[in-house]
Amino acid sequence: MSVLKLLNFHHILMLSVFTGATNGYYYYRWSRCIYSSPDLSDMEFIEGSYFNKYPFVKYNSTVGIFVGFTEFGVKNAEMWNKDPSLLQQYRAQVEVFCKPNAKLMEADIYNKTVQPKVKLSLVVPGDSKHPALLMCSAYEFYP
């Protein structure tokens, strides 16, 4: 894409933002892996499809099928639930996507420790009853 085309696109985008023409249609999907046990035995995969901030169809691995929430979502869920290969792909997401990524996250994040940065400050209070106050602050540490 040339610089001129990119700049033209940028101006059109900015024009639409400032003229109120941004009230279009928005579609997005959100995938989540949820678990609470350390051995990942209760892992579940949830994927939702949203249109203009409202869910219209969701898949939950504990249920094992798609569920529609709108007329359009119900039609799509019925069609997708009739496709065994699609259901097999979604049912495999716990083993293929969720568990490997959860193991990586736990290995990186939960086994890491960061020493705190400590700051000592001498604070003089507003009343003169106490000559001085020592404040100790700790920053940027984990866990």
Backbone as CSV, one residue per row, in Angstrom:
resi,resn,N_x,N_y,N_z,CA_x,CA_y,CA_z,C_x,C_y,C_z
1,MET,0.851,-1.169,0.000,0.000,0.000,0.000,0.896,1.231,0.000
2,SER,0.620,2.131,-0.881,1.452,3.321,-0.973,1.156,4.270,0.184
3,VAL,2.089,5.180,0.408,1.943,6.146,1.496,0.733,7.040,1.256
4,LEU,0.506,7.414,0.002,-0.626,8.281,-0.324,-1.948,7.581,0.000
5,LYS,-2.066,6.308,-0.383,-3.295,5.570,-0.083,-3.476,5.424,1.415
6,LEU,-2.384,5.174,2.121,-2.450,5.036,3.561,-2.901,6.339,4.210
7,LEU,-2.374,7.472,3.741,-2.778,8.766,4.282,-4.236,9.068,3.960
8,ASN,-4.683,8.722,2.740,-6.075,8.921,2.380,-6.983,8.106,3.274
9,PHE,-6.609,6.874,3.544,-7.392,6.026,4.428,-7.445,6.641,5.825
10,HIS,-6.300,7.137,6.291,-6.226,7.763,7.606,-7.163,8.967,7.692
11,HIS,-7.190,9.799,6.650,-8.060,10.973,6.655,-9.528,10.572,6.620
12,ILE,-9.853,9.550,5.861,-11.240,9.080,5.818,-11.651,8.548,7.174
13,LEU,-10.751,7.807,7.815,-11.039,7.279,9.139,-11.237,8.416,10.137
14,MET,-10.358,9.404,10.138,-10.477,10.535,11.044,-11.737,11.342,10.744
15,LEU,-12.073,11.503,9.476,-13.285,12.215,9.111,-14.505,11.500,9.662
16,SER,-14.512,10.167,9.567,-15.664,9.426,10.069,-15.760,9.514,11.584
17,VAL,-14.623,9.614,12.269,-14.638,9.729,13.724,-15.220,11.070,14.145
18,PHE,-14.808,12.160,13.477,-15.235,13.481,13.897,-16.603,13.893,13.357
19,THR,-17.120,13.214,12.354,-18.431,13.580,11.820,-19.544,12.718,12.372
20,GLY,-19.209,11.758,13.236,-20.247,10.925,13.821,-20.646,9.764,12.942
21,ALA,-19.877,9.486,11.902,-20.211,8.391,10.997,-19.654,7.063,11.500
22,THR,-19.278,6.995,12.752,-18.693,5.769,13.286,-19.740,4.825,13.845
23,ASN,-20.998,5.168,13.752,-22.051,4.317,14.281,-22.358,3.190,13.311
24,GLY,-21.353,2.410,12.981,-21.513,1.304,12.057,-21.842,0.034,12.807
25,TYR,-21.550,-1.072,12.182,-21.813,-2.373,12.752,-20.497,-2.986,13.188
26,TYR,-20.481,-3.592,14.386,-19.262,-4.147,14.940,-19.460,-5.627,15.251
27,TYR,-18.570,-6.444,14.729,-18.575,-7.884,14.988,-17.235,-8.257,15.597
28,TYR,-17.266,-9.060,16.643,-16.018,-9.565,17.201,-16.272,-10.895,17.904
29,ARG,-15.185,-11.648,18.079,-15.227,-12.935,18.779,-14.297,-12.861,19.968
30,TRP,-14.679,-13.532,21.024,-13.897,-13.515,22.246,-13.752,-14.941,22.736
31,SER,-12.511,-15.432,22.801,-12.226,-16.787,23.268,-11.612,-16.713,24.652
32,ARG,-12.062,-17.601,25.541,-11.560,-17.632,26.911,-11.324,-19.057,27.365
33,CYS,-10.306,-19.225,28.176,-10.031,-20.490,28.839,-10.143,-20.222,30.336
34,ILE,-11.032,-20.940,30.998,-11.292,-20.694,32.413,-11.001,-21.957,33.201
35,TYR,-10.273,-21.802,34.319,-9.995,-22.932,35.205,-9.650,-22.414,36.585
36,SER,-9.754,-23.293,37.581,-9.399,-22.888,38.938,-8.524,-23.927,39.641
37,SER,-8.469,-25.138,39.134,-7.664,-26.168,39.791,-6.232,-26.147,39.255
38,PRO,-5.246,-26.464,40.104,-3.854,-26.437,39.651,-3.519,-27.518,38.623
39,ASP,-4.288,-28.611,38.597,-4.007,-29.672,37.625,-4.778,-29.496,36.311
40,LEU,-5.482,-28.380,36.161,-6.221,-28.009,34.945,-7.349,-28.976,34.609
41,SER,-7.832,-29.739,35.581,-8.875,-30.729,35.309,-10.241,-30.093,35.068
42,ASP,-10.450,-28.883,35.541,-11.744,-28.228,35.351,-11.709,-27.167,34.244
43,MET,-10.745,-27.283,33.346,-10.572,-26.312,32.258,-11.783,-26.336,31.329
44,GLU,-12.246,-25.143,30.959,-13.306,-25.037,29.959,-12.963,-23.947,28.955
45,PHE,-13.381,-24.162,27.723,-13.149,-23.229,26.623,-14.482,-22.595,26.255
46,ILE,-14.504,-21.273,26.202,-15.716,-20.545,25.844,-15.376,-19.583,24.719
47,GLU,-16.181,-19.596,23.675,-16.002,-18.637,22.588,-17.346,-18.018,22.280
48,GLY,-17.380,-16.698,22.265,-18.609,-15.984,21.970,-18.441,-15.098,20.761
49,SER,-19.496,-14.987,19.969,-19.527,-14.064,18.841,-20.511,-12.954,19.185
50,TYR,-20.052,-11.719,18.974,-20.831,-10.560,19.375,-21.093,-9.663,18.171
51,PHE,-22.254,-9.047,18.176,-22.612,-8.074,17.154,-23.153,-6.847,17.861
52,ASN,-22.495,-5.700,17.652,-22.872,-4.446,18.313,-23.006,-4.622,19.827
53,LYS,-22.001,-5.236,20.430,-21.858,-5.433,21.870,-22.775,-6.508,22.447
54,TYR,-23.608,-7.140,21.657,-24.534,-8.147,22.166,-24.141,-9.528,21.662
55,PRO,-24.125,-10.531,22.549,-23.789,-11.881,22.090,-24.918,-12.453,21.240
56,PHE,-24.535,-13.097,20.141,-25.573,-13.758,19.354,-25.366,-15.266,19.291
57,VAL,-24.151,-15.745,19.536,-23.928,-17.191,19.609,-22.694,-17.449,20.479
58,LYS,-22.744,-18.532,21.272,-21.613,-18.903,22.119,-21.402,-20.409,22.064
59,TYR,-20.129,-20.793,22.252,-19.765,-22.194,22.402,-19.133,-22.353,23.779
60,ASN,-19.551,-23.382,24.504,-18.976,-23.700,25.807,-18.593,-25.173,25.780
61,SER,-17.337,-25.479,26.114,-16.862,-26.859,26.022,-17.533,-27.779,27.028
62,THR,-18.049,-27.258,28.133,-18.741,-28.121,29.081,-20.101,-28.550,28.538
63,VAL,-20.738,-27.715,27.735,-22.000,-28.073,27.086,-21.724,-28.873,25.816
64,GLY,-20.703,-28.449,25.063,-20.288,-29.173,23.865,-21.007,-28.809,22.591
65,ILE,-21.858,-27.781,22.650,-22.583,-27.334,21.458,-22.622,-25.812,21.434
66,PHE,-23.039,-25.266,20.293,-23.243,-23.836,20.147,-24.643,-23.491,20.633
67,VAL,-24.779,-22.333,21.251,-26.076,-21.859,21.727,-26.293,-20.468,21.153
68,GLY,-27.456,-20.272,20.520,-27.784,-18.976,19.935,-28.621,-18.135,20.870
69,PHE,-28.442,-16.822,20.807,-29.179,-15.907,21.663,-30.108,-14.986,20.888
70,THR,-29.915,-14.881,19.599,-30.785,-14.081,18.741,-31.305,-14.995,17.639
71,GLU,-32.202,-14.484,16.831,-32.739,-15.293,15.726,-31.611,-15.730,14.792
72,PHE,-30.728,-14.804,14.452,-29.578,-15.111,13.606,-28.648,-16.106,14.298
73,GLY,-28.420,-15.917,15.597,-27.546,-16.802,16.353,-28.105,-18.208,16.471
74,VAL,-29.404,-18.336,16.655,-30.042,-19.658,16.759,-29.909,-20.411,15.438
75,LYS,-30.106,-19.704,14.320,-29.963,-20.352,13.003,-28.538,-20.835,12.777
76,ASN,-27.553,-19.993,13.132,-26.159,-20.398,12.980,-25.806,-21.542,13.924
77,ALA,-26.278,-21.486,15.155,-25.988,-22.548,16.123,-26.551,-23.882,15.638
78,GLU,-27.767,-23.874,15.115,-28.357,-25.112,14.592,-27.530,-25.669,13.446
79,MET,-27.090,-24.789,12.540,-26.285,-25.223,11.397,-24.936,-25.775,11.866
80,TRP,-24.266,-25.079,12.781,-22.943,-25.506,13.249,-23.021,-26.770,14.097
81,ASN,-24.104,-26.942,14.853,-24.252,-28.146,15.677,-24.493,-29.399,14.841
82,LYS,-24.898,-29.231,13.589,-25.090,-30.369,12.690,-23.798,-30.799,12.009
83,ASP,-22.728,-30.022,12.170,-21.447,-30.314,11.531,-20.521,-31.008,12.540
84,PRO,-20.379,-32.351,12.462,-19.571,-33.057,13.457,-18.089,-32.680,13.438
85,SER,-17.558,-32.339,12.273,-16.137,-31.974,12.226,-15.892,-30.623,12.906
86,LEU,-16.807,-29.681,12.761,-16.676,-28.394,13.438,-16.784,-28.571,14.949
87,LEU,-17.748,-29.371,15.398,-17.887,-29.622,16.836,-16.651,-30.320,17.394
88,GLN,-16.078,-31.226,16.622,-14.870,-31.918,17.062,-13.704,-30.931,17.209
89,GLN,-13.587,-29.989,16.284,-12.537,-28.970,16.373,-12.704,-28.114,17.626
90,TYR,-13.926,-27.709,17.912,-14.165,-26.863,19.087,-13.992,-27.646,20.378
91,ARG,-14.393,-28.911,20.390,-14.229,-29.724,21.600,-12.758,-29.979,21.905
92,ALA,-11.921,-29.972,20.883,-10.490,-30.206,21.070,-9.741,-28.977,21.562
93,GLN,-10.378,-27.816,21.586,-9.695,-26.579,21.958,-9.165,-26.591,23.395
94,VAL,-9.816,-27.328,24.291,-9.324,-27.402,25.671,-7.936,-28.040,25.681
95,GLU,-7.772,-29.141,24.946,-6.491,-29.856,24.930,-5.460,-29.187,24.022
96,VAL,-5.927,-28.622,22.914,-5.009,-28.074,21.912,-4.588,-26.641,22.229
97,PHE,-5.511,-25.834,22.712,-5.240,-24.415,22.917,-5.121,-24.030,24.392
98,CYS,-6.108,-24.396,25.196,-6.177,-23.906,26.574,-5.078,-24.464,27.472
99,LYS,-4.981,-25.778,27.555,-4.041,-26.375,28.504,-2.577,-26.051,28.192
100,PRO,-2.128,-26.142,26.936,-0.728,-25.762,26.676,-0.417,-24.308,27.020
101,ASN,-1.334,-23.401,26.722,-1.109,-21.995,27.030,-1.177,-21.724,28.531
102,ALA,-2.036,-22.434,29.234,-2.104,-22.260,30.688,-0.813,-22.741,31.336
103,LYS,-0.258,-23.828,30.839,1.006,-24.334,31.385,2.140,-23.341,31.126
104,LEU,2.159,-22.729,29.954,3.176,-21.717,29.657,3.026,-20.504,30.561
105,MET,1.792,-20.061,30.758,1.555,-18.897,31.609,1.987,-19.167,33.042
106,GLU,1.658,-20.328,33.557,2.031,-20.642,34.935,3.536,-20.771,35.076
107,ALA,4.190,-21.328,34.073,5.645,-21.474,34.147,6.323,-20.115,34.129
108,ASP,5.800,-19.178,33.349,6.424,-17.859,33.234,6.063,-16.924,34.377
109,ILE,4.790,-16.869,34.705,4.327,-15.843,35.625,4.415,-16.277,37.083
110,TYR,3.880,-17.436,37.397,3.708,-17.791,38.793,4.997,-18.234,39.472
111,ASN,5.997,-18.599,38.723,7.260,-19.004,39.318,8.286,-17.878,39.323
112,LYS,7.852,-16.703,39.001,8.756,-15.557,38.915,8.627,-14.716,40.190
113,THR,9.781,-14.285,40.698,9.768,-13.358,41.817,10.592,-12.136,41.429
114,VAL,10.135,-10.989,41.852,10.819,-9.736,41.578,11.043,-9.044,42.916
115,GLN,12.280,-8.704,43.187,12.620,-8.028,44.433,12.039,-6.613,44.425
116,PRO,11.543,-6.152,45.572,10.941,-4.812,45.606,11.985,-3.707,45.583
117,LYS,11.556,-2.574,45.078,12.350,-1.356,45.180,11.834,-0.623,46.416
118,VAL,12.719,-0.378,47.345,12.327,0.207,48.624,12.798,1.654,48.685
119,LYS,11.920,2.514,49.186,12.250,3.927,49.315,11.928,4.369,50.744
120,LEU,12.904,4.949,51.416,12.707,5.520,52.745,12.645,7.033,52.616
121,SER,11.636,7.628,53.251,11.467,9.081,53.165,11.256,9.653,54.559
122,LEU,11.819,10.784,54.778,11.607,11.517,56.019,10.488,12.511,55.770
123,VAL,9.384,12.324,56.490,8.213,13.173,56.299,8.011,13.990,57.570
124,VAL,7.900,15.282,57.422,7.658,16.164,58.564,6.157,16.428,58.626
125,PRO,5.490,16.041,59.709,4.041,16.250,59.792,3.687,17.723,59.959
126,GLY,2.403,18.060,59.718,1.934,19.437,59.803,1.943,19.977,61.222
127,ASP,1.613,19.132,62.193,1.668,19.626,63.571,3.073,19.405,64.131
128,SER,3.447,20.192,65.057,4.809,20.114,65.576,4.912,19.235,66.819
129,LYS,3.946,18.362,67.057,3.987,17.471,68.210,5.039,16.383,68.030
130,HIS,5.207,15.927,66.787,6.194,14.895,66.488,7.325,15.547,65.677
131,PRO,8.548,15.294,66.036,9.644,15.949,65.305,9.803,15.444,63.867
132,ALA,9.547,14.164,63.607,9.703,13.633,62.249,8.977,12.300,62.133
133,LEU,8.727,11.896,60.904,8.063,10.634,60.626,8.821,9.953,59.497
134,LEU,9.116,8.680,59.677,9.837,7.919,58.660,8.839,7.070,57.881
135,MET,8.827,7.204,56.533,7.900,6.441,55.698,8.687,5.478,54.821
136,CYS,8.275,4.203,54.821,8.908,3.170,54.009,7.917,2.733,52.944
137,SER,8.319,2.798,51.658,7.452,2.404,50.541,8.133,1.334,49.723
138,ALA,7.370,0.327,49.272,7.889,-0.740,48.419,7.147,-0.693,47.086
139,TYR,7.889,-0.806,45.970,7.326,-0.706,44.623,7.830,-1.833,43.749
140,GLU,7.034,-2.133,42.695,7.436,-3.035,41.610,7.949,-4.377,42.112
141,PHE,7.134,-5.095,42.876,7.534,-6.427,43.343,6.442,-7.439,43.020
142,TYR,6.848,-8.684,42.987,5.919,-9.786,42.736,6.457,-11.030,43.396
143,PRO,5.725,-11.789,44.055,4.299,-11.701,44.381,4.028,-10.854,45.582
